[in-house]
Amino acid sequence: MLGYDSWAEYICSKRMSGSYKAVDDFLSSLEAKLMDTAKENYDTLLQLKKQHCLEQNVEFDEKLNAWDTGFYNNILLKTKYGVDAEKIREYFPLD
């Protein structure tokens, strides 16, 4: 297709990134740098879920589902960082 191996190579050559390889290298380096932090965050949220399940007498399934992340992230923000989204919302009314 127009002398390119893929759509990604074509579109990258037309944009500021310059080449598909530059984008791929950037994303690979970013992944390597963030993997440890992502694992720590995942483990923290999983521990919060485990604790919450024990408090509620609910069976802990030993996994963090996509729909769990927002709930347990909100708990983490409240308990560890003192951030309450409901209090912040008062300063930004939608009317």
C-alpha positions, 0 to 999 in steps of 0.5 A: 500500500503506497510503498508502506508495510502497514497503515501504521507506517504510512500514517506515522510518516505523515505525522510529527512522530516521523516513523513507526519505529520511533513510535514503537521505540517510545512506547516500548521504553515507556512500558518498561519504565512504568511496569513496576509502578503499574504492578505496585498500583495493581497490588495496592488496589487488590489489597484494598479489595481484599480488605473490603471483602473481608469487612463486608463478609463477601468472598474475595475472588483474588482478582481486580476486575475492570469495574473494581478499579474506579471504586477501589481507586476512590477508596485509596484516594480517600484513605491514603491521600485525603482526597474526597471527590464529593467535596471537590465536586462542591467547588465545581457546580454543573449548573 
